Amino acid sequence: MISKKGFTLVELMVALAIALIITAGIAMFMMQLFDIKNSVLEEQKYLNEGRSALFLFARELQSLDPEASEWNENQSERLLFEGDADSLTFFSRDLTYKRFEIAPYNSRDRVFVYEEFVQTNNQAPEEEENSKGSEEQVGMRPLALEMNEIRFSYYDGEVWLDNWEKGDTLPRRIQLELIYGENEKEFVLTQREWLP
C-alpha cells in the first residue's frame, strides 16, 4: 500500500501566517526606509536653499553704507537701517535700499524675499523738505520657499535685541534664523554677521 504524504490544512495555515508576518515586516521596513529617504532629501533641500539665502544675505549686508549718515544732511529724510524680528531694511553703497523679509507664499507656507528699491519723490521742490517720498521696486528675488518663520536679532555690544530702533546707529552684529518644517521636525539654519 502506497502512503500519500502532503501538508495538512493546519500546516498550510501556519506557513501562510508566517509568510504574511515576514512580508508585513519587510513592507514596514521598506516604508520606514522611504520615509527616512524623503526626510533626508527634504532636509537637504532646505539646507541647500537656506545656505544660498544666507550667503546672499551675508554678501548684501557687506554693501551696507555706514557713512550714509555723514553725507546726508537730514538723517530723517533717508533711512539708514531699520530692523525688527521678521524684516530688515538698510541703505547700501549702490544708493538703493535692500530689504529682507518673509512674505505669504500659499495658504500654509511663506517665502523669504530679498528686494531692492529706491526712494522716489514726486513732490514739487518746495514740498520736498517734509516728504519722505515713495518706494519704487528695482528687483525682487525669492530666496527660500516653504518656510515657517524667519527671526532677526540685533547685537548692540552687550545684549541681543529683537528690534533695532536706534535709527542713527548700527548694530554690531546681526543674527538671522531660517525656520523650516513642523514643530516635531523643525529645521533651523542660523547665520551671524558683523556689520562693516
C-alpha positions as CSV (number, residue, x, y, z in Angstrom):
1,M,0.0,0.0,0.0
2,I,1.4,3.4,-1.1
3,S,1.1,6.2,1.5
4,K,0.4,9.7,0.3
5,K,2.4,12.4,2.1
6,G,1.4,16.0,2.0
7,F,0.7,19.1,4.1
8,T,-2.3,19.2,6.3
9,L,-4.6,22.2,6.3
10,V,-3.3,23.3,9.7
11,E,0.3,23.2,8.4
12,L,-0.6,25.2,5.3
13,M,-2.4,27.8,7.5
14,V,0.6,28.1,9.9
15,A,3.0,28.5,6.9
16,L,0.8,31.1,5.3
17,A,0.5,33.1,8.6
18,I,4.4,33.0,9.0
19,A,4.8,34.2,5.3
20,L,2.3,37.1,5.9
21,I,4.1,38.2,9.1
22,I,7.5,38.1,7.3
23,T,6.0,40.0,4.3
24,A,4.4,42.6,6.5
25,G,7.7,43.1,8.4
26,I,9.6,43.6,5.1
27,A,6.9,46.0,3.9
28,M,7.1,48.1,7.1
29,F,10.9,48.2,6.9
30,M,10.8,49.4,3.3
31,M,8.2,52.1,4.2
32,Q,10.5,53.3,7.0
33,L,13.4,53.4,4.6
34,F,11.4,55.5,2.1
35,D,10.3,57.9,4.9
36,I,13.9,58.3,6.1
37,K,15.0,58.9,2.5
38,N,12.3,61.5,1.9
39,S,13.1,63.2,5.2
40,V,16.8,63.4,4.3
41,L,16.1,64.7,0.8
42,E,13.7,67.4,2.3
43,E,16.4,68.4,4.8
44,Q,19.0,68.5,2.1
45,K,16.7,70.8,0.0
46,Y,16.2,73.1,3.0
47,L,19.9,73.1,3.7
48,N,20.9,73.9,0.1
49,E,18.2,76.6,-0.2
50,G,19.0,78.0,3.2
51,R,22.7,78.2,2.6
52,S,22.2,80.1,-0.7
53,A,19.8,82.5,1.1
54,L,22.3,83.0,4.0
55,F,25.2,83.5,1.6
56,L,23.3,86.2,-0.3
57,F,22.2,87.8,2.9
58,A,25.8,88.0,4.2
59,R,27.1,89.3,0.8
60,E,24.4,92.0,0.6
61,L,24.9,93.0,4.2
62,Q,28.5,93.9,3.3
63,S,27.1,96.5,0.9
64,L,25.6,98.5,3.8
65,D,26.8,102.1,3.8
66,P,27.8,103.0,7.3
67,E,28.8,106.5,6.2
68,A,25.4,107.3,4.6
69,S,24.5,109.5,7.6
70,E,27.7,111.6,7.1
71,W,26.8,112.9,3.6
72,N,23.1,113.0,4.3
73,E,22.3,116.4,5.9
74,N,18.9,115.4,7.2
75,Q,19.0,111.9,8.7
76,S,15.2,111.7,8.9
77,E,14.9,112.0,5.1
78,R,17.0,108.9,4.4
79,L,16.5,105.6,6.3
80,L,19.9,104.2,7.1
81,F,19.0,101.0,8.9
82,E,15.7,99.5,10.3
83,G,15.2,96.1,11.7
84,D,12.6,94.1,13.6
85,A,12.1,90.4,14.3
86,D,10.9,89.4,10.7
87,S,12.3,92.1,8.4
88,L,15.5,94.2,7.8
89,T,16.0,97.2,5.6
90,F,19.2,99.2,5.0
91,F,20.7,101.7,2.7
92,S,23.6,100.4,0.5
93,R,26.6,101.8,-1.2
94,D,25.0,101.4,-4.6
95,L,22.4,104.0,-3.5
96,T,19.5,101.6,-3.2
97,Y,17.6,100.2,-0.3
98,K,17.8,96.5,0.4
99,R,15.1,94.6,2.3
100,F,15.0,91.1,3.6
101,E,11.6,89.9,4.8
102,I,9.1,87.0,4.9
103,A,6.0,87.1,2.8
104,P,3.0,84.9,2.2
105,Y,3.5,82.2,-0.4
106,N,0.4,80.0,-0.2
107,S,-2.1,79.1,2.5
108,R,0.4,77.2,4.6
109,D,3.9,78.3,3.7
110,R,5.8,81.6,3.4
111,V,8.7,82.7,1.4
112,F,11.9,84.6,2.4
113,V,12.3,87.5,0.0
114,Y,15.1,89.8,-1.0
115,E,14.1,93.2,-2.5
116,E,15.9,96.2,-3.9
117,F,14.1,99.5,-4.2
118,V,14.8,103.2,-4.5
119,Q,13.0,106.0,-2.7
120,T,11.4,108.3,-5.2
121,N,9.9,111.7,-4.6
122,N,7.3,113.1,-6.9
123,Q,6.6,116.2,-4.8
124,A,7.2,119.7,-6.0
125,P,10.6,121.1,-4.8
126,E,9.0,123.3,-2.1
127,E,7.2,120.2,-0.7
128,E,10.3,118.0,-0.7
129,E,11.5,119.1,2.7
130,N,8.7,117.4,4.5
131,S,8.2,114.4,2.2
132,K,9.8,111.0,2.5
133,G,8.7,110.0,-1.0
134,S,7.5,106.6,-2.1
135,E,9.2,103.3,-2.9
136,E,10.0,102.1,-6.4
137,Q,10.9,98.5,-6.6
138,V,14.1,97.7,-8.6
139,G,14.1,94.0,-8.2
140,M,12.7,91.2,-6.1
141,R,14.0,87.7,-5.6
142,P,12.6,84.8,-3.5
143,L,15.4,83.2,-1.5
144,A,13.8,80.3,0.3
145,L,10.4,78.8,-0.1
146,E,8.1,76.7,2.2
147,M,9.3,78.4,5.4
148,N,7.6,78.8,8.7
149,E,9.4,81.8,10.0
150,I,12.5,83.9,10.0
151,R,13.9,85.7,13.0
152,F,16.3,88.6,13.0
153,S,18.3,89.6,16.2
154,Y,20.5,92.6,16.7
155,Y,23.5,92.8,18.9
156,D,24.3,96.2,20.4
157,G,27.6,95.2,22.0
158,E,26.0,93.9,25.2
159,V,22.7,92.1,24.5
160,W,20.8,90.6,21.6
161,L,17.6,92.6,20.7
162,D,14.5,91.6,18.7
163,N,14.1,95.1,17.2
164,W,16.6,97.8,16.2
165,E,15.1,101.3,16.8
166,K,18.3,103.3,17.1
167,G,18.0,104.9,13.7
168,D,21.2,106.9,13.9
169,T,23.5,103.9,14.9
170,L,24.0,100.4,13.5
171,P,24.0,97.2,15.5
172,R,27.4,95.5,15.8
173,R,26.1,92.1,14.7
174,I,23.0,90.6,13.1
175,Q,21.7,87.1,13.5
176,L,19.3,85.5,11.0
177,E,17.5,82.3,11.7
178,L,15.6,80.5,8.9
179,I,13.0,78.1,10.3
180,Y,11.5,75.2,8.2
181,G,9.3,72.3,8.9
182,E,6.7,71.4,11.6
183,N,7.1,71.5,15.4
184,E,8.4,68.0,15.8
185,K,10.5,68.2,12.6
186,E,11.7,71.8,12.9
187,F,14.8,72.6,10.9
188,V,16.7,75.8,11.8
189,L,19.6,77.5,9.9
190,T,21.4,80.3,11.7
191,Q,23.9,82.9,10.5
192,R,25.6,85.7,12.5
193,E,27.3,88.6,10.7
194,W,29.4,91.5,11.8
195,L,28.4,94.8,10.2
196,P,31.1,96.7,8.1
